[in-house]
Amino acid sequence: MNFSVDQAGIRDLDTVAALFDAYRQFYEQPSDPDGSRRFLRAVRAWLLNDLFVAPQARRHGVGAALLREAATRGRELGAGCLMLSTALDNAPAQALYASLGWHREASCEYLLTL
């Protein structure tokens, strides 16, 4: 089968919104074609990469302050959500995130180093 892969743009919004709505339904969310379209057109998701606090500064509220500030700035700039990841065995970080209202997604991440 021959096909091409193109980057979607605003001209593809209706097609991509339908696909996004199907994706949401796959993860047992209710169908919302209009909401999917609005989300894709306007909502930004912020990815927090490499959140790290120096060992001597840990357990002094630095990580919590960083996360709160990121949330404040995200809200001010119209982000719909913040995302981050950590090692499966990093229980202190996971406890911090949960204490600040973050919830753990049931996803599995993969990385391909190029």
C-alpha positions in Angstrom: 0.0 0.0 0.0 1.4 3.4 -1.0 0.6 6.5 1.1 2.2 9.7 2.2 2.5 11.2 5.6 1.9 15.0 5.9 1.8 17.4 8.8 -1.7 18.4 9.7 -2.5 22.1 9.6 -5.5 24.3 10.3 -6.9 23.3 7.0 -7.2 19.7 8.3 -9.0 20.7 11.5 -12.3 18.9 10.7 -10.6 15.7 9.7 -8.2 15.7 12.7 -11.0 16.6 15.1 -13.0 13.5 14.0 -9.9 11.4 14.5 -9.3 13.0 17.9 -12.9 12.3 18.9 -12.4 8.6 17.9 -9.2 8.5 20.0 -11.1 9.9 23.0 -13.8 7.3 22.6 -11.1 4.6 22.4 -10.1 5.7 25.9 -13.8 5.5 27.0 -14.5 9.2 26.9 -17.9 10.4 25.6 -18.0 11.5 22.0 -17.7 15.3 21.7 -17.0 16.3 18.1 -17.4 20.0 18.8 -15.3 19.8 22.0 -12.6 17.9 20.1 -12.5 20.6 17.4 -12.3 23.4 20.0 -9.6 21.6 21.9 -7.4 21.1 18.8 -8.0 24.7 17.7 -7.2 26.4 21.0 -5.9 24.3 23.8 -2.2 24.2 24.5 -0.6 21.5 26.6 2.7 22.2 28.3 5.3 19.5 28.7 7.6 20.0 31.7 10.8 18.3 30.7 13.6 17.4 33.2 12.1 18.8 36.4 15.0 18.5 38.7 15.8 19.9 42.2 19.3 19.8 43.5 19.7 17.2 46.3 20.5 19.8 49.0 17.3 21.8 48.1 14.9 18.9 48.2 12.3 18.6 50.9 12.3 22.4 51.3 9.3 23.2 49.0 11.4 24.0 45.9 9.8 21.4 43.7 6.3 22.4 44.8 7.1 26.0 44.2 8.3 25.2 40.7 5.2 23.2 39.9 2.9 25.9 41.3 4.6 28.6 39.2 4.4 26.5 36.1 0.6 26.0 36.7 0.1 29.7 37.3 2.0 30.7 34.1 0.2 28.0 32.2 -3.2 29.3 33.2 -2.2 32.9 32.5 -1.1 31.9 29.0 -4.1 29.7 28.2 -2.6 26.3 28.5 -5.2 23.6 29.0 -3.0 21.2 30.9 0.5 20.5 32.1 2.2 17.2 31.6 5.4 15.6 33.0 6.8 12.2 33.5 9.1 10.6 36.1 10.7 7.3 36.7 8.4 4.5 37.9 10.4 4.1 41.1 10.6 7.9 41.9 8.1 7.7 44.8 9.0 11.0 46.3 8.3 12.9 43.1 5.1 11.0 42.5 3.9 11.8 46.1 4.7 15.5 45.5 2.7 15.6 42.2 -0.3 13.8 43.8 -0.2 16.3 46.8 -0.5 19.2 44.3 -3.5 17.7 42.5 -1.8 16.0 39.6 -3.1 12.6 38.6 -1.3 9.7 37.1 -2.3 8.8 33.6 -2.6 5.1 32.7 -0.2 5.4 29.8 3.0 3.8 28.8 5.8 6.0 27.4 8.5 4.9 24.9 11.6 6.7 23.8 13.6 6.3 20.6 17.0 7.9 20.8 18.1 9.1 17.4 
